[in-house]
């Protein structure tokens, strides 16, 4: 049996995955793009050794932050684990929807996807023209270089109409939007209390300026703070804002891409939510 626990950041996916793995004597596979990197622990809300409760966890801490790890790499690694553990119950957990779909659906990648093109030699206007050529209806602003590059890189992925390769039970965790945003804000504050500033500073002081650190929420904002571009308070508020926006995008993606059974989380009694999910699965 394969179960996928999905949903926005800060809603309790990690906790549910552990409870399900305990109940079904299963293993857990990470599908969070940033939790594959060693040392990016606090900012990604990565599960601790204690929280794992001796359950086998895969695809956590498998790469150095200086290494580039693509969705293609993830597909290869995840399918290898699936192949080697066909006799076990498997729980995927994380919020990177494309990783999950690449692992479980009939996605095919071209060789070029291994190394994405940054288009460094092109101006924003040239990028914009290329993007319009690819899709005349695309609505990305000419000055939003990051989104333009990301959009153009998608053309390196050959995705025929994808179909599921496995029978998967998709479990989504959700809650009231205001409650979620409050939880996200609180979690960011807790990350700083746990040492997020020091975690990011260790990378910054080592002169590491990798793609992972420039992409991950919580890291790129603090790099701007260390560079003197923004204040610490501004960095903290940006992390909260971008985390909330990311949660909103996650909802949209999962709702559009997968057939998910959503559960409202009871944060006062999480066991009730666990029981509801198990009842549905069985």
C-alpha positions in Angstrom: 0.0 0.0 0.0 1.2 3.5 -0.9 -0.1 6.5 1.0 0.7 10.1 0.2 0.3 12.7 2.9 0.1 16.2 1.3 -1.0 19.7 2.1 0.3 23.2 2.8 3.3 24.0 5.1 2.6 24.0 8.8 -0.5 21.7 8.9 0.9 18.6 10.6 1.9 16.3 7.7 5.1 15.1 9.4 3.2 14.0 12.5 0.5 12.2 10.6 3.1 10.4 8.5 4.8 9.0 11.6 1.5 7.9 13.1 0.5 6.1 9.8 3.9 4.5 9.5 3.6 3.2 13.1 0.0 1.9 12.5 0.9 0.2 9.2 4.5 -0.8 10.0 5.6 1.2 7.1 8.5 3.3 5.8 8.5 7.1 5.0 9.8 8.8 1.9 10.3 12.5 1.9 8.8 14.6 -0.9 10.0 18.0 0.2 12.5 19.5 -2.2 14.5 21.3 0.5 14.6 18.5 3.1 16.9 16.5 0.8 19.8 18.8 1.8 22.0 18.3 4.8 22.1 21.1 7.3 18.9 22.8 6.2 17.1 21.6 9.2 15.3 24.3 11.2 14.3 26.4 8.2 12.7 23.4 6.4 11.0 22.1 9.6 12.8 18.8 9.0 11.9 15.8 11.2 14.3 15.2 14.0 15.8 11.8 14.9 13.6 11.7 18.0 10.5 12.4 16.0 11.2 9.6 13.6 10.5 7.0 16.4 12.9 4.5 14.8 10.8 4.4 11.6 13.0 4.1 8.4 13.0 7.5 6.6 14.3 7.9 3.1 15.5 10.9 0.9 16.2 13.1 3.9 19.7 14.6 4.2 21.0 12.9 1.1 22.7 15.9 -0.6 25.2 18.6 0.3 23.8 22.1 -0.2 26.4 22.7 -2.9 24.9 19.9 -5.1 22.1 20.4 -7.5 19.2 18.0 -7.1 16.5 18.1 -9.7 13.0 16.6 -9.9 14.4 14.1 -12.3 16.9 13.0 -9.7 14.1 12.7 -7.2 12.1 10.5 -9.6 15.0 8.1 -10.1 15.7 7.9 -6.4 12.1 7.5 -5.3 11.2 4.9 -7.8 14.3 2.9 -6.8 13.1 2.9 -3.2 9.6 1.9 -4.3 11.1 -1.0 -6.3 13.2 -2.2 -3.4 10.3 -2.0 -0.9 7.4 -3.5 -2.8 6.6 -5.8 0.2 6.2 -2.8 2.6 3.6 -0.1 3.2 5.0 3.2 2.1 4.1 6.7 3.2 5.2 9.7 1.1 5.1 13.0 3.0 5.9 16.6 1.9 4.6 19.6 0.1 6.5 19.5 -3.1 3.8 18.3 -5.4 5.8 18.1 -8.6 8.3 15.7 -6.8 5.4 13.5 -5.8 3.8 13.4 -9.2 7.1 12.7 -10.9 7.6 9.7 -8.7 4.1 8.3 -8.9 2.9 9.3 -12.4 4.2 8.5 -15.9 6.4 11.6 -16.2 9.2 11.4 -18.7 12.2 13.8 -18.7 14.6 14.8 -21.4 18.3 14.6 -20.8 18.6 18.3 -20.6 16.4 18.5 -17.5 19.3 17.2 -15.5 20.8 20.6 -15.7 18.3 23.5 -15.9 19.2 26.5 -18.0 19.6 29.8 -16.1 19.6 31.9 -19.2 22.2 34.2 -17.7 23.2 35.6 -21.1 19.7 36.9 -21.9 18.0 40.2 -20.7 14.6 40.2 -19.1 13.1 41.4 -22.3 14.6 38.6 -24.3 13.4 36.1 -21.7 9.9 37.6 -21.9 9.9 37.2 -25.7 11.0 33.6 -25.4 8.2 32.9 -22.9 5.6 34.5 -25.1 6.8 32.4 -28.0 6.4 29.3 -25.9 2.9 30.4 -24.7 1.3 33.5 -26.1 -1.2 33.5 -23.2 1.4 33.4 -20.4 1.0 36.2 -17.9 4.4 36.5 -16.2 5.6 40.1 -15.8 8.7 41.1 -17.8 10.6 42.0 -14.6 9.9 38.7 -12.8 13.1 37.0 -14.0 12.9 34.0 -11.7 9.4 33.0 -12.9 10.4 33.5 -16.5 13.4 31.3 -16.2 11.4 28.7 -14.3 8.7 28.8 -17.0 11.2 28.4 -19.8 12.9 25.5 -18.1 9.6 23.7 -18.1 10.0 23.2 -21.9 12.9 20.9 -21.2 10.4 18.5 -19.5 8.6 16.3 -21.9 5.3 15.5 -20.1 2.8 13.6 -22.1 -0.6 13.3 -20.6 0.5 11.6 -17.4 -1.3 8.7 -15.8 -0.8 7.1 -12.4 1.7 4.3 -12.2 0.7 3.1 -8.8 -2.4 2.7 -6.7 -2.0 5.5 -4.2 -4.2 6.8 -1.4 -3.9 10.6 -1.3 -4.5 12.2 2.1 -4.6 16.0 2.4 -4.5 17.9 5.6 -6.2 21.3 5.8 -7.6 23.8 8.2 -9.2 27.2 8.3 -7.1 29.7 6.3 -6.7 32.2 9.2 -5.7 29.4 11.6 -3.1 28.1 9.1 -1.6 31.6 8.6 -1.5 32.1 12.4 0.3 28.7 12.7 2.8 29.6 10.0 3.6 33.0 11.6 4.1 31.2 15.0 6.2 28.5 13.5 8.6 31.1 11.9 9.0 32.7 15.4 9.7 29.3 16.8 12.3 28.7 14.1 14.2 31.8 15.2 14.0 30.6 18.8 15.4 27.2 17.8 18.4 28.8 16.1 17.4 29.5 12.4 19.6 32.7 12.3 22.6 30.7 13.4 21.9 27.9 11.0 21.8 30.2 8.0 24.7 32.2 9.3 26.9 29.1 9.2 26.3 28.7 5.5 26.7 32.4 4.9 30.0 32.6 6.8 31.3 29.6 4.8 30.7 31.6 1.6 28.1 29.1 0.4 25.7 30.6 -2.2 24.1 27.6 -3.7 20.9 27.2 -5.6 19.2 25.5 -2.7 20.0 28.4 -0.3 18.9 31.0 -2.9 15.6 29.1 -3.4 14.5 28.1 0.1 12.2 30.3 2.1 13.9 31.3 5.3 17.4 31.1 3.9 17.3 33.6 1.0 15.7 36.3 3.2 18.3 35.9 5.9 21.1 36.1 3.2 19.6 39.4 2.2 19.8 40.4 5.9 23.4 39.4 6.2 24.1 41.3 3.0 22.7 44.4 4.7 19.9 44.7 2.1 17.1 44.4 4.7 16.7 44.5 8.5 16.3 41.3 10.6 12.7 42.3 11.3 12.0 42.8 7.6 13.6 39.4 6.9 11.4 37.7 9.5 8.2 39.3 8.1 9.2 38.3 4.5 9.7 34.7 5.6 6.2 34.7 7.1 4.6 36.4 4.1 6.3 34.1 1.6 5.4 31.0 3.7 1.8 32.0 3.7 1.9 32.6 -0.1 3.6 29.3 -0.6 0.8 27.5 1.4 -1.8 29.1 -0.8 0.0 27.9 -4.0 0.3 24.4 -2.5 -3.5 24.2 -2.0 -4.0 25.3 -5.6 -1.5 22.8 -7.0 -2.8 19.8 -5.1 -6.4 20.6 -5.8 -5.7 20.8 -9.5 -3.3 17.9 -9.9 -4.5 15.0 -7.7 -7.6 13.3 -6.4 -7.1 14.1 -2.7 -9.3 13.3 0.3 -9.0 16.3 2.6 -9.2 16.2 6.3 -9.7 19.2 8.6 -7.0 18.9 11.3 -8.1 18.9 14.9 -5.0 20.6 16.5 -6.4 20.3 20.0 -6.7 16.5 19.6 -4.6 15.4 16.7 -5.3 11.7 17.5 -8.9 12.4 16.3 -7.5 13.4 12.9 -5.3 10.3 12.8 -8.2 8.1 13.6 -10.4 9.7 10.9 -7.6 9.1 8.3 -7.1 5.5 9.3 -10.8 4.9 9.2 -11.0 6.3 5.7 -8.0 4.2 4.5 -9.4 1.0 5.9 
